[in-house]
Amino acid sequence: MKKGSPMDKFKEGVSVKELENFARRYMTEGFLILSIVIATLSSVFDFFTGPGWSVFFAGIGIIVSTAFPAQIHKLIKPLSQFLKKQEKTVQIIVGIVRLIFAIFIPFLLFAEAGLLAGLVYHRTPHDACCEKKDENKQDEHHDHNDEEHP
C-alpha cells in the first residue's frame, strides 16, 4: 500500500494496535498533561486550594531552580531516569498518584513545573539569539552612519 496524504490515514482510521503502541510509548507524558490540566482546573475553580497557592509555589520553584540549577538538576535527573526505567504498572501508579495530587493539592504540581521551568530557563542559551539581533543593529547603525557622512 502506498503512503498517501495524512487525510488518507485519517479516512482509514487508526488500528487498535497502533493506538495501544502510542499509549504505551507516551503514557508518562499523557499522565503529566492530564494532571496539569486537572491541577489547573482544580486551582482555578477553588476545589481545595485557590490559584494563589499554585502561582506562589510555581514562583518559588522558578526562583529556587534558577538560583541553584546544579543542585536541582542533580535531584530531578535521577528521579526522571528512575521513573523511565520502571515497569509500566509502576508508571501507571505514579501517574494515578499525580492525578490525585492534581485534584487535592495542585500547588505541588505547579511547584514541580516551576522547578522545571527554572532549569529550562537557566539551560537555554540566551546569548545565541541575542548576538544575531545585536549584529543586525550594528550593521544598520553602520549603514546609517555611511549615509549621513559621505
FENNORGI-V964264 format. One record per pair of residues at least 24 apart in sequence whose ideal C-beta (glycine too) atoms are under 7 Angstrom apart, sorted by sequence separation. I is the first residue (numbers start at 1). J is the second residue. D is the distance in whole Angstrom. If there is no record, write none. Layout:
i: {I I}
j: {J J}
d: {D D}
//
This chain:
i: {76 72 73 72 57 61 65 69 60 61 64 54 58 61 62 66 54 57 58 61 65 69 53 57 60 61 64 65 28 58 59 62 66 47 48 49 54 58 62 66 49 57 61 49 42 27 38 42 28 35 39 43 27 31 35 38 42 34 38 31 35 39 39 39 36 35}
j: {115 115 119 119 107 111 115 119 111 112 115 106 110 113 114 118 107 110 111 114 118 122 107 111 114 115 118 119 83 113 114 117 121 103 104 105 110 114 118 122 106 114 118 107 102 88 99 103 91 98 102 106 91 95 99 102 106 99 103 98 102 106 109 110 109 109}
d: {7 6 6 6 4 5 5 6 7 7 7 6 4 7 4 4 5 5 7 2 3 4 4 4 7 4 7 5 7 6 6 5 6 7 5 7 4 4 4 6 6 7 6 6 6 7 6 5 6 4 4 5 6 3 5 4 5 7 6 6 4 4 4 7 6 6}
//
